[in-house]
Amino acid sequence: MANEIDMLFDRSVYVYLPYSPRGAQLLRVASWTPNLGLRVIGQASLFPEKFANFHGATVNITALPFAPYWIQIKEEAPNGSIVERLTGTDYLMLRAIANTLNFTTYNIPTNSWDEVALRVEERLSFISPVFHMMLPQRAARYDFSFEYEYAALSFSLTKPGLKPQWQNLYYPLSGEVWVATLVAFVVMSASFIMVSRALMSDKKLEVSQAVLETLGILMEENLSKRLPRSNSGRVLLAGWLIFAFIIGTIYRGNLTAALTLPKYPPRPETLEQLVSYVDRVTMPPHGDEFRRFFLSSNSPVFQKLGQMMDLVPTITDGIKLALHRK
């Protein structure tokens, strides 16, 4: 009676092995009956490691050139023909894994990154061994193997240029120094006029003459001998000569430094500065996923960035637009 019950309720346990010495197969590894319980057949394992050895199988993958992770290089063979060779960090990693786990790869032809991911979703491709950033939209469609590298979004802009303009003559000194110099110039001109009139001389120094003489000394022009020759006048003249020498030396030194090491205009360094500085942002076609991610974000900065994004055929096209169309 027990044997009949066991035969009636006998349940077999199978394991699907996608890669084995005989290829893909469904293997019976155990059975279960009410009296005997679970019985493992031979040396089989209930939970075998399916991907420890691919037994020389060919594994379908999908990948497109994406430097420096996956690169196609054209080289000339000994017979003179042009052959393509693969390299890059992700390709070299895949080759090392293939040698260890005993399999070869076949790259299914694809025309876009959307098609690369679609083949993985359709299970026609086992894996896309090219660096992919983790996004919520992507995690909902397919799994990620392992995070082995950190990457952050970055942006590139045209290098700020320097245009000739008269303001360059102003930049060597700060605004406070220019104001102090102007005040000193006015005070010194007035002092020369007061000293000249205090001498009660027939050749009194006119306002225009005092201004020209004071400015001439500041610009390192020759003395015209029209300034007061009294002791007080000579003291004022000596003080103004020293002041003009110091200011002139500082100005020339800063101007030389500015011409040797030009100071470029400020450029955006953060995302907040970027969205307030530029009008449009370009990305290649796979940037559509990033744009949808930004637009669905709760961050106002991300939302504005998504609204500014335009898709272009390649990264090179985007760089050309930044260079030539600003």
C-alpha positions in Angstrom: 0.0 0.0 0.0 2.9 2.4 0.9 4.6 1.7 -2.5 1.3 2.4 -4.3 0.9 5.7 -2.5 4.6 6.7 -3.3 4.0 5.9 -6.9 0.8 7.9 -6.9 2.4 11.0 -5.3 5.9 10.8 -6.8 7.1 14.2 -7.7 10.2 14.9 -9.8 12.5 17.9 -9.4 14.1 19.3 -12.5 16.8 21.9 -13.1 17.3 23.8 -16.3 20.9 24.1 -17.3 21.4 26.7 -20.1 25.0 25.8 -20.5 26.4 22.2 -20.0 28.6 19.8 -21.9 25.6 18.7 -23.9 24.2 22.2 -24.4 21.0 23.5 -22.9 19.1 20.7 -21.2 16.5 20.0 -18.5 18.0 17.7 -15.9 16.1 15.6 -13.3 18.0 16.0 -10.1 15.6 14.7 -7.3 12.3 13.2 -6.5 9.8 13.5 -3.7 7.4 10.9 -2.2 5.2 11.1 1.0 7.1 8.1 2.7 10.7 8.6 1.5 10.6 12.4 1.3 13.2 14.2 -1.0 15.8 12.0 -2.6 18.7 13.5 -4.7 19.5 11.4 -7.8 23.2 10.4 -7.9 25.7 13.3 -7.5 23.2 15.9 -8.7 22.7 19.2 -6.9 19.4 20.9 -6.3 20.9 24.3 -6.7 23.8 24.0 -9.2 25.8 27.0 -10.2 24.6 27.5 -13.8 27.2 30.0 -14.9 30.4 28.7 -13.3 31.3 27.1 -16.6 29.8 27.8 -20.0 31.5 24.7 -21.5 32.7 26.5 -24.6 29.2 27.9 -25.6 28.7 31.0 -27.6 27.0 33.8 -25.7 25.1 36.6 -27.5 25.9 40.1 -26.5 25.1 43.6 -27.7 27.5 46.5 -27.7 28.3 49.7 -29.7 31.5 51.7 -29.7 31.7 53.9 -26.6 35.2 55.1 -25.7 37.0 54.3 -23.6 34.9 51.3 -22.6 34.3 49.7 -26.0 36.5 50.7 -28.9 36.7 49.5 -32.5 40.2 50.0 -34.1 40.9 49.4 -37.8 44.3 48.0 -38.5 46.2 46.7 -41.5 46.7 43.0 -41.6 50.0 41.4 -43.0 48.2 40.7 -46.3 47.3 44.4 -46.7 43.7 44.1 -45.8 42.0 46.3 -43.2 40.7 44.4 -40.2 38.8 45.6 -37.1 40.0 44.9 -33.6 38.1 45.5 -30.4 39.6 47.0 -27.3 38.6 49.2 -24.4 38.1 48.6 -20.6 34.8 46.8 -20.8 35.9 44.6 -23.8 39.1 43.6 -22.0 37.1 42.8 -18.9 34.6 40.7 -20.9 37.5 38.8 -22.6 39.1 38.0 -19.2 35.7 36.7 -17.9 35.2 34.7 -21.1 38.6 33.0 -20.7 37.8 32.2 -17.1 34.3 30.9 -17.6 35.0 29.1 -20.9 32.8 30.8 -23.4 33.0 32.9 -26.6 31.0 35.9 -27.6 29.0 37.0 -30.6 28.0 40.6 -30.9 24.5 40.9 -32.4 24.5 43.8 -34.9 22.6 46.8 -33.6 22.1 50.3 -34.9 21.4 52.3 -31.7 21.7 52.1 -28.0 17.9 51.6 -27.7 18.3 48.5 -29.9 21.2 47.3 -27.7 19.0 47.4 -24.6 16.0 46.0 -26.4 17.9 42.9 -27.4 18.7 42.3 -23.8 15.0 42.8 -22.8 14.0 40.3 -25.5 16.5 37.9 -24.1 18.2 37.6 -27.5 21.3 39.1 -25.9 22.7 37.7 -22.7 24.3 41.0 -21.6 25.3 44.4 -22.9 28.9 44.6 -21.5 29.3 48.3 -21.9 29.1 50.9 -19.2 25.5 52.0 -18.4 24.5 54.5 -15.8 21.8 53.4 -13.4 18.5 55.2 -14.0 15.0 54.4 -12.6 13.7 53.9 -16.2 16.5 51.4 -16.9 16.1 49.5 -13.7 12.5 48.9 -14.5 13.4 47.3 -17.8 16.5 45.2 -17.1 18.9 44.2 -14.4 22.4 45.5 -13.8 25.1 43.0 -13.2 27.5 44.8 -10.8 28.5 48.3 -10.1 32.2 48.3 -10.6 32.8 52.0 -11.5 31.5 55.3 -10.4 30.6 58.0 -12.9 29.1 61.4 -12.6 27.4 63.5 -15.2 29.6 66.3 -16.5 29.3 69.0 -19.1 31.6 70.8 -21.5 31.4 74.3 -22.7 33.3 76.6 -25.1 36.4 78.0 -23.3 35.7 81.7 -22.4 37.6 83.9 -24.8 39.2 87.3 -24.2 38.1 90.2 -26.4 40.1 93.5 -26.7 38.3 96.2 -24.8 39.1 99.5 -23.2 38.1 98.1 -19.8 41.4 96.1 -19.8 43.2 99.3 -18.9 41.0 99.5 -15.8 41.4 96.0 -14.5 45.1 96.2 -13.2 43.9 98.2 -10.2 40.8 97.7 -8.0 38.0 100.2 -7.8 39.0 101.3 -4.4 42.5 102.2 -5.6 41.2 104.1 -8.5 38.9 106.1 -6.2 41.7 106.8 -3.8 44.0 108.0 -6.7 41.3 110.3 -8.0 40.8 111.8 -4.5 44.6 112.3 -4.1 44.7 113.9 -7.5 42.0 116.4 -6.7 43.5 117.2 -3.3 47.0 117.7 -4.7 45.7 120.0 -7.5 43.9 122.1 -5.0 46.9 122.2 -2.8 49.1 123.5 -5.6 46.6 126.3 -6.3 46.4 127.3 -2.7 50.2 127.4 -2.3 50.5 129.5 -5.5 47.9 132.0 -4.4 49.4 132.2 -0.9 52.7 133.5 -2.3 50.8 136.6 -3.6 52.8 136.4 -6.9 51.8 137.9 -10.1 52.1 134.5 -11.9 49.4 132.7 -10.0 48.7 129.2 -11.0 45.5 128.8 -12.8 43.1 125.9 -12.1 43.6 124.4 -15.6 47.4 124.7 -15.3 47.4 123.0 -11.8 45.3 120.1 -13.1 47.5 119.6 -16.2 50.7 119.8 -14.1 49.4 117.4 -11.5 48.1 115.0 -14.2 51.4 115.3 -16.1 53.4 114.2 -13.0 51.1 111.3 -12.5 51.5 110.2 -16.1 55.3 110.7 -15.7 55.6 113.7 -18.0 58.5 116.3 -17.7 58.1 119.1 -15.2 57.2 122.5 -16.8 58.6 124.7 -13.9 55.3 126.4 -13.5 54.6 124.9 -10.0 55.3 127.0 -6.9 59.0 127.2 -6.0 58.5 127.8 -2.3 59.5 125.2 0.3 55.9 124.2 0.8 55.5 123.8 -3.0 58.6 121.6 -3.2 57.4 119.4 -0.3 54.0 118.9 -2.1 55.9 118.2 -5.4 58.2 115.6 -3.8 55.2 113.9 -2.1 53.3 113.8 -5.4 56.3 112.5 -7.3 56.7 109.6 -4.8 52.9 108.8 -5.0 53.0 108.8 -8.8 56.1 106.6 -8.8 54.4 104.0 -6.5 51.1 104.0 -8.4 52.8 103.8 -11.8 55.0 100.9 -10.7 52.0 98.9 -9.3 49.9 99.6 -12.4 52.6 98.6 -14.9 53.4 95.4 -12.9 49.7 94.4 -12.6 49.1 95.2 -16.3 52.1 93.0 -17.3 50.9 90.2 -15.1 47.4 90.4 -16.6 48.8 90.3 -20.2 51.1 87.4 -19.3 48.5 85.4 -17.3 45.1 86.6 -18.6 42.1 86.2 -16.3 39.3 84.5 -18.1 35.7 85.4 -17.4 34.0 83.2 -14.8 32.4 80.0 -16.1 29.7 77.7 -14.6 31.1 74.9 -12.4 27.9 73.5 -10.9 24.6 72.4 -12.3 22.7 75.3 -10.8 25.1 77.7 -12.5 24.8 75.8 -15.8 21.1 76.1 -16.1 21.2 79.8 -15.4 24.2 80.4 -17.7 23.4 78.6 -21.0 20.4 78.5 -23.3 20.5 74.9 -24.6 22.1 71.6 -23.7 22.9 68.9 -26.2 23.2 65.1 -25.7 23.4 62.1 -28.1 20.3 60.0 -28.8 20.6 57.9 -25.7 20.2 61.1 -23.7 16.5 60.8 -24.1 16.4 58.6 -21.0 18.3 61.2 -19.1 15.9 63.9 -20.3 12.8 61.9 -19.2 14.5 61.3 -15.8 15.2 65.0 -15.3 11.7 66.0 -16.3 10.2 63.5 -13.9 12.4 64.7 -11.0 11.2 66.8 -8.1 14.3 69.0 -8.4 13.6 72.4 -10.1 17.2 72.3 -11.4 16.8 68.9 -13.0 13.4 69.9 -14.4 14.9 73.0 -16.0 17.8 71.0 -17.4 15.4 68.5 -19.0 13.5 71.4 -20.6 16.8 72.8 -22.1 18.0 69.5 -23.6 18.2 68.9 -27.3 19.2 65.5 -28.8 21.9 65.5 -31.5 23.2 62.6 -33.6 26.6 62.4 -31.9 28.6 64.0 -29.1 30.9 65.5 -31.7 27.9 67.3 -33.3 27.0 68.7 -29.8 30.6 70.0 -29.3 30.5 71.6 -32.8 27.3 73.4 -31.9 28.9 74.7 -28.7 32.0 75.9 -30.5 30.4 77.5 -33.6 26.9 78.5 -32.5 27.7 79.1 -28.8 
